[in-house]
Each structure stands twice: as structure tokens, then as C-alpha cells.
Amino acid sequence: MFEALMPYFNHHAQIVICGTIAQYDFPHAPNRSNRLPKLLKSFLYRFIEIRSFALPDHLGSYPEILAEVGPLVSQDLTAATAAS
């Protein structure tokens, strides 16, 4: 996906990546070239800042997130069930 988006990144852009970047080079995928070095070179020469996070970093916030998002999800599921 990054290859498709690279032309749209400004110099000094800031990108946030969640989780699966570790799988981006697909080391076990058959017949696929490793595009990661070319991608990193593009980031380097555009001075792009990459920040990452993963779900385990935020497990302490899970109760608050669930309390806020849970009712919204329930409302949407209730509305979808009523509409069908």
C-alpha cells in the first residue's frame, strides 16, 4: 500500500503505523521480492517521520476505550438489526 501512497507524501510528512509493519516485507511469501529497502530509501530522502504503536502498548486503556466505544457499537448494531 505504501508504494501507491508514496507520490502523495509531502517532504517531512508524519506517518503513524499500527502493528503489521513487521510483516510488510513478507519474508515467507513465495515469489515476492523484498520491497522494504526501496520503501525505506523513499522515506529517508523525503525526510518522512514514522511513528508506530501496537495494541499491547494501550492495554491499560482498554477499560476506558470499551466503556466509550461499546455503547456506540451496540447502538449501531441495534440500528442495523432494526433496519433489516
Buried (B, 14 or more C-beta within 10 A) or exposed (E): EBEEEBEEBEEEBEBEBEEEBEEBBEEEEEEEEEEBEEBEEBBEEEEBEEEEEEEEEEEEEEEEEEEEEEEEEEEEEEEEEEEE
